[in-house]
Amino acid sequence: MDKSKKILVIALGGNALLDSKSKGTIEEREAAAALTAEQLIPLFQSDKYDVILTHGNGPQVGNLLIQNEEGASKVPPMPLDVCVAETQGEIGYILQKALQNSFEKHNIKKSTLTLLTEVLVDENDPAFSELSKPVGPYYSLEQTREILKTKNWTFNEDPAGKGYRRVVASPKPIKVIQTNIISNLLSYGYAVICVGGGGIPVYYNDKGEISGVEAVIDKDLASSQLAIDLRADLLVILTNVENCYINFKKPNQIDLRDMNLDEAMTYFDQGHFSAGSMGPKVLSGIEFVLNTGNNAIITRIDKLSTALENKAGTLIHL
């Protein structure tokens, strides 16, 4: 890879590729991906970075799980690791196509490639008995009660008052198995799309073989682990707000534009960032800064260019 360029890992939220208010049609997904690709173009035009894109899959895997349940009497339902693999391919294809079209539109001589990515977890992680990862759409209390009459799901109420979401196991990522391949692809100049939906959760069984496991890994934590494994120069986590806040949406709300590591850890430990939304993003930034000494940024995609100039977003640093 070009040593004059910095390695930049950008984590896209699942909602950047499927709006929470949309029905989930292919036309809506392609339109969202096209918009996302256009918003990323200034980054590729600058030619300062080797870029890796990761993405969430919460809305998409949630929809797939619904399809699994509704069609179970006709088609065998697939376990969560297979659903993650399916959505990696689905989202990767849509995003890859959108990026390539934008590259050609703006005369950028670059290619993009989606890599099916496995992420190692510990099969004895306590997360398997403490379900916490939200997937799928939000439901009202009435809808949740109806679902629980026929399905053995676990739901948590959203702390921001959006409703109830299904939660599944979310073990901590240990290692991105395809890290060396991703590094090689960067050296050939590809814009790499990987670790989709947090990566396919796998572990080594008693025979030393890779086996899938029923879980969904948080994509921000997996993105941070990838950035650590690659010794990336910068981790950017994109979400639906411009920066982090204390007392979010309350009269005493405070914008956090800059946090050193001690401040970020203190605010996190004090519970200022909810587990279902900003919490994993801040924790991911903390882990990256702690393990590399490099900076992490949390912001909205339309603020990306200005955030890279330290004029927007939340910067987490030593």
Steps between C-alpha positions, in 0.01 A plus 500: 500500500602862451698594813421868438132430562333450835289192568146613577228265629149642463211323672164567332184442698244256360258790476737677258405227254137446603310786657304396808185659350524316168321178408825331401441467125801453274431840346520665843818313585668591173399866538642511855824334385532743208463796737754349739746443215466861381561627853821294514635626166694801642698252710610307191565816300746622765724195444634530856371168629482129442135447589327203659123513535315291753126506553220399730216266413252547785196589285593251229571198720189583700292484182670174402417351840136593445511325161659201674219479754215557256631247250613236750218263407618492136877571510739405782600816693870586508704572816618851578855452367360400161258796509797730564683345203194548281462866595875557453462387142177692446615832645850463359364451149270803522769724651773373268284570196414849625863584573621375162233705322605810696867437421422488130271804521778706660778348288674343800735224388429260781328167556310370799467146628278337763659230715300240691654540844512270804566631850627278780307496828521300824232228508490543880443876484235594764312685225346168398302496824447877520326599177557867421547577128197670336401372155207572276230767519354678799167371632237654724421335833183353352686358198767355728241321712340351189834373369585337833182295480649299212879560505763431763678831450652740752420872480650809663340840521692774319625759755424783256134399496486367143330178607616139543756304298599138493838432662742214426843387621783744426840355595815712501711479181845355556655503153401563140601179321550661157718792622798404282281470191351844568851643534601342170195643324592846627849456356341445159301822531153361566240676710410204719153428641523246782396398853138547391255485789790458742634201310386139497545373858719188510706303750745210488336175608662204678641379167661835430248568224323831439134476602223758480319604816152639565573869562538848355817698572474875551630654176667794675696272734591273207604804295716618788659155529576501126651849528713379791608185313600713198660774712279748317576871527141603565166341591182684399163383627206647312162528665183712477617792720781747448685418821469347846304668777455495873134510610387437144173679407465646849495871590855471637638322190873558444676447166821299525732615222820375655573231758835375614520134596447564872194718435348251258548212745354703788190604306456142378531356850251757629242366256462807279489286183220246463585138428262485203637799311800720585654273764666248263623783277676680784637171636631414153675836479649449845630152411659628179671798663612290796657231280654716226547850637325631188179703483137399458214718372125460546278706272228507232583410141421847361752641749776254409719737297488775764550246779822385334613864527401496869217746437211267584426178683642365825874437509629237743876514557774432754 
